[in-house]
Amino acid sequence: MPVYIKSNINKVWVVGMPEGWYSVKGRSDKIEIPFAHFELVGSKRKAKMQAQVFSKFALTYAENLQDGLPVRDNPDNNARRIYRLKTGEIIKILSVAEGSPAIGTTGEPLPGEWYKVLTEDGSTGYCFSYRLKVFEHAGGQLAAAKTVVTEKAEDPELEALLSKTWSPESYLTMINSKRINLEDLSRQWRFDPGQETGLARIFVSGTDNSYAYTSIRPDGNRVWRFEGTNLSMQLRAETTLAVQFLEGGGSTRTLLFVSLPVSVDDLILQETARRERLYNEIYSQGPVFTSNNYGTITFMEGPPPAGGGIFSWRNFDLLIPNFIPEGIEGDGTILLDLFLDPSLEDRYDGAFTFRFTNTRVALYCMYSLDNQGFRIEIVPSSSIEDVTITGRGASPMVLYFFRDTELW
């Protein structure tokens, strides 16, 4: 097309049309095209090259199936949202884009691909195809265009809510108490509104519910409902979200979720580093500790579990069967996964769990280090609440191991 005028006032290009177009009665040989719908490439040769690249998608459009589906500034689930699509809104597909896989509520990649798209108001960005109905259109009025509302959604609180990651309230309790349960964190429990997929999910201990919905609609002050489901959510504070749903018996249940000051992945890294530091302190003090009565414990290097290490314990016969069952080989992992009640922190350096290989046997211990060795006190499971040792046993079993300087 020849280009005649660029109007910054009307935000349009004035371009010439082929003879077959304006020979029809009532048509002009020039038309106006909005800036966003036209690309000026600079020369006829470049225009032909660009047309060849674009030809694959020249007739390709898509209808949005999910109210609020985001268009992003990059082909990535975490990229900034620049536009929210209405249900039934038609967008122009410009190309396929290479990007990070879109992840569903199950943690698995969603089927589909990223498209570079153009919206009716001229916004250009990237949208994942999972909730798009792709079709070809050869010309004329688009069938669904009359029902499309192209204005951007005016719900900044919902926008802000959907941009956050919502974790169980217990995660914030862990942070505040400085007692991080890595096993819980590694499950990545959460509430996912599912704006990319139309599938909201509540994933916490004892609950794993999914809700397929058609849209998210306001239902009161800072309350939204998921259309087509019994699920709703209320923003009680900027960082607190109440999610309400019906259980199997018809009773209403409410769960609280929070937006954490740090990401769950960062919490896992920080807690893993803390535990590794504690293990290294024990290892550096030994790594071999010997007791005349309770055998020899050797802590080893190697590929340890997250936040722990590897141990080998020999000649612990006096602990059988009251503390260690018959037949245990004495090898396993040590996990620095326990915390001390404040009343115990002055007497002990920390706490850990011995887990013996190929068994479910675990030995819970508090410990303290000194210049000569390693003191261990075995703790009954009845003295542990969640990941915190609340007190000593009724008849404490204390073991002392001297640092073995002859072997190392």
Order of alpha helices (4+ residues) and beta strands (2+ residues): beta-beta-alpha-beta-alpha-beta-beta-beta-beta-beta-beta-beta-alpha-beta-alpha-alpha-beta-beta-beta-beta-beta-beta-beta-beta-alpha-beta-beta-beta-beta-beta-beta-beta-beta-beta-beta
